[in-house]
């Protein structure tokens, strides 16, 4: 539905283009031009994000429009999510960061620790177009606020070498097959998806998320060749034949395909593990308005499509139009029925205890077999 064009005086009150124009697939040039002097000239928004392709994607796809809309610039704090989160804790009373990239579990812990705060929905008009499946984060969510802004979706799947694995891989249960003993690359205890994998192992043995003991017993029978946190931990072993099966994020596997690794992957019949990247608002930021503008741009259909095509991280905005070939290379609304999203509240509450149990009860078994 078309909206009236704001006067210049009206535009100066807008947050990163909250209500100018009715563009469905692209950022409005009018909104950008009028909003530029409104909120951020000569100011700097500091964004905490993973390095490499994640930072590059923000620089290429978000930063130019952000500068146009606000007149501000972006500084980056890069690194693994654990190190970046610890910096938030260390700077709790005087934060230097404004926007934090992390998973939904990070949003839960950050909100409860008082280093993140809810975001006002009115600053995020594009959030109205985000798929309902992306709003699994309930902490900080009210009629007026969100605890975190879901900007992309990934799937954690089973990958294998199609040159050496001839029988179809269909289930997490395949990891326990004798032919993969000593040939499996598996998530380390500190991995983001390890609590979900533990729940799945428990369910395979008659347990559940609230009856987790069977999961630890089941996992102790695995025979991993390599424990991993990032795909480069095990990729060289794929080429040498020392690894033939692995658990990994789909978007990393697509990158491996580009690099000519012998790799294929499947969504297990029990469903892939869903992972949604969120933007969190740092409590104590002096740039809340700029942060809202940045977050809203991250949800623009044109930006989300560029990120999906360039990095294989699926869009959360339902107005993004992907070709069949593009859909096949990322998790998205097109295959969300094959993805399982776990309760981030449960994961956040369980991670510390479960990680300790994995390190003391399971990993020693892997080392002796």
Residue pairs with C-beta under 8 A, 6 or more apart in sequence:
1 22
2 22
3 19
3 20
3 21
3 22
5 20
5 21
5 30
6 14
6 19
6 20
6 34
8 34
11 20
11 31
11 34
11 35
11 38
12 34
12 37
12 38
13 38
14 20
14 31
14 34
14 35
14 38
15 38
15 39
15 123
15 289
15 292
15 293
15 296
16 35
16 39
16 66
16 69
16 70
16 123
16 289
16 290
16 292
16 293
16 294
16 296
16 297
17 27
17 28
17 31
17 32
17 35
17 69
17 293
17 296
18 122
18 123
18 125
18 296
19 125
20 28
20 30
20 31
20 34
20 35
21 28
21 30
21 31
22 28
24 301
24 319
25 301
25 302
25 305
25 319
25 321
26 300
26 301
26 302
27 65
27 69
27 297
27 300
27 302
27 303
31 69
32 65
32 68
32 69
33 68
35 69
35 70
35 293
36 68
36 69
36 70
36 71
37 71
38 70
38 71
39 70
39 71
39 72
39 289
39 290
39 293
40 70
40 71
40 72
40 287
40 289
40 290
40 293
41 70
41 71
41 72
42 71
42 72
43 70
43 71
43 72
43 73
43 287
43 290
44 72
44 73
44 74
44 75
45 66
45 70
45 72
45 73
45 74
45 75
45 98
45 99
45 287
45 290
45 291
45 294
46 74
46 75
46 76
46 77
46 96
46 97
46 98
46 99
46 287
47 58
47 74
47 75
47 76
47 77
47 97
47 98
47 99
47 101
47 294
48 76
48 77
48 78
48 84
48 87
48 88
48 97
48 99
48 100
48 101
48 282
49 55
49 58
49 76
49 77
49 78
49 84
49 101
50 78
50 79
50 80
50 81
50 101
51 78
51 79
53 255
53 310
53 311
54 101
54 311
55 76
55 78
57 306
57 307
57 310
57 311
57 313
58 74
58 76
60 306
60 310
61 303
61 306
61 307
61 310
62 294
62 297
62 298
62 303
63 74
65 297
65 300
65 303
66 72
66 74
66 293
66 294
66 297
67 73
67 74
69 293
69 297
70 290
70 293
72 287
72 290
74 294
77 84
77 87
77 96
77 97
78 84
81 101
81 102
81 103
81 106
81 192
82 190
84 97
84 100
84 101
84 102
85 100
85 102
85 106
85 109
85 110
85 115
87 97
88 95
88 97
88 100
88 110
88 115
88 116
88 282
89 113
89 115
91 97
92 113
92 114
92 115
92 283
92 284
93 284
94 284
95 115
95 282
95 283
95 284
95 285
97 282
97 285
98 281
98 282
98 285
98 286
98 287
98 288
98 290
98 291
99 279
99 280
99 281
99 282
99 285
99 291
99 294
99 295
100 106
100 110
100 116
100 279
100 280
100 281
100 282
101 277
101 278
101 279
101 280
102 110
102 148
102 277
102 278
102 280
103 192
103 275
103 276
103 277
103 278
103 344
104 136
104 137
104 148
104 150
104 276
104 278
104 344
105 192
105 344
105 347
105 348
105 351
106 278
106 280
107 116
107 137
107 139
107 140
107 147
107 148
107 278
107 280
107 344
108 137
108 139
108 147
108 344
108 345
108 347
108 348
109 348
110 116
110 280
111 117
111 118
111 139
111 140
111 147
111 280
112 139
112 348
114 283
115 282
115 283
116 140
116 147
116 148
116 280
116 281
116 282
116 283
117 140
117 281
117 282
117 283
118 140
118 141
118 142
118 145
118 146
118 147
118 281
119 145
119 146
119 147
119 148
119 149
119 279
119 281
119 291
119 292
119 295
120 144
120 145
120 292
121 127
121 143
121 144
121 145
121 146
122 144
123 289
123 292
123 293
123 295
123 296
124 146
124 149
124 292
124 295
124 296
124 299
125 296
126 296
126 299
126 300
126 301
126 317
127 146
127 149
127 296
127 299
129 299
129 301
129 317
129 318
129 319
130 150
130 299
130 316
130 317
130 318
131 316
131 317
131 318
131 333
131 336
133 333
133 336
133 341
134 150
134 153
134 276
134 316
135 141
135 146
135 150
136 276
136 341
136 343
136 344
137 146
137 147
137 148
137 150
137 276
137 278
137 344
138 147
138 345
139 147
139 344
139 345
140 146
140 147
140 148
141 147
147 280
148 278
148 279
148 280
149 278
149 279
149 280
149 295
149 298
149 299
150 276
150 277
150 278
150 316
151 277
151 278
151 279
151 295
151 298
151 299
151 304
151 316
152 276
152 277
152 304
152 307
152 308
152 313
152 314
152 315
152 316
153 274
153 275
153 276
153 277
153 313
153 314
153 315
153 316
153 331
153 332
153 336
153 339
154 249
154 250
154 251
154 274
154 275
154 276
154 277
154 313
154 314
154 331
155 249
155 250
155 267
155 272
155 273
155 274
155 275
155 314
155 331
155 335
155 338
155 339
156 193
156 196
156 247
156 248
156 249
156 250
156 272
156 273
156 274
156 275
157 247
157 248
157 249
157 250
157 253
157 265
157 266
157 267
157 268
157 272
157 273
158 169
158 172
158 174
158 175
158 245
158 246
158 247
158 265
158 266
158 268
159 245
159 246
159 247
159 248
159 253
159 263
159 264
159 265
160 169
160 244
160 245
160 246
160 263
160 264
160 265
160 266
161 238
161 241
161 243
161 244
161 245
161 262
161 263
161 264
162 262
162 263
162 264
163 262
164 241
164 244
165 244
165 245
168 266
169 245
169 266
170 266
170 268
170 269
171 268
171 269
171 270
172 197
172 200
172 201
172 204
172 268
172 270
173 204
174 180
174 245
175 184
175 186
175 222
175 245
175 247
176 221
176 222
179 244
180 223
180 244
180 245
181 223
182 223
182 225
183 225
183 242
183 243
183 244
183 245
184 222
184 223
184 224
184 225
184 226
184 243
184 244
184 245
184 246
185 224
185 225
185 226
185 227
185 228
185 233
185 234
185 237
185 238
185 243
185 245
185 246
185 247
185 248
186 222
186 224
186 226
186 227
186 228
186 246
186 247
187 193
187 194
187 197
187 227
187 228
187 229
187 247
188 194
188 227
188 228
188 229
189 227
189 355
189 358
189 359
189 362
189 363
190 229
190 355
191 228
191 229
192 275
193 247
193 273
193 275
194 354
194 355
194 358
195 342
195 347
195 350
195 351
195 354
196 273
196 340
196 342
196 347
197 219
197 247
197 273
198 212
198 215
198 216
198 219
198 354
198 358
199 208
199 209
199 212
199 215
199 342
200 215
200 270
200 273
201 214
201 215
201 216
201 218
201 219
202 208
202 209
202 211
202 212
202 213
202 214
202 215
202 216
202 218
203 215
203 270
204 218
205 214
205 215
205 217
205 218
206 214
207 213
207 214
207 215
209 342
209 343
209 346
209 350
212 350
212 354
216 357
216 358
216 361
216 362
219 358
219 362
220 361
220 362
220 365
220 366
221 365
222 366
223 366
223 369
224 366
225 237
225 242
225 243
226 233
226 234
226 237
226 242
226 243
227 233
227 363
227 366
228 234
228 246
228 247
228 248
230 252
231 248
231 249
231 252
231 253
231 255
231 256
234 243
234 246
235 256
235 261
237 243
238 244
238 246
238 261
238 262
238 263
239 261
239 262
248 265
249 275
250 265
250 272
250 312
250 330
250 331
251 311
251 312
251 313
251 330
251 331
253 263
253 265
254 312
254 329
254 330
255 312
256 263
257 263
267 335
267 338
267 339
270 340
271 338
271 339
271 340
272 331
272 338
272 339
272 340
273 339
273 340
273 342
274 331
274 336
274 339
274 340
274 341
274 342
276 316
276 341
277 313
279 294
279 295
279 298
281 288
281 291
281 295
282 291
285 291
297 303
298 304
299 316
299 317
300 317
301 315
301 317
301 319
301 320
301 321
304 315
304 316
304 317
304 320
305 315
305 320
305 321
305 322
307 313
307 315
308 314
308 315
308 320
308 322
308 326
308 330
308 332
309 322
309 326
312 329
312 330
313 330
313 331
314 330
314 331
314 332
314 333
315 322
315 330
315 332
315 333
318 333
320 332
322 330
322 332
322 334
327 334
327 335
331 339
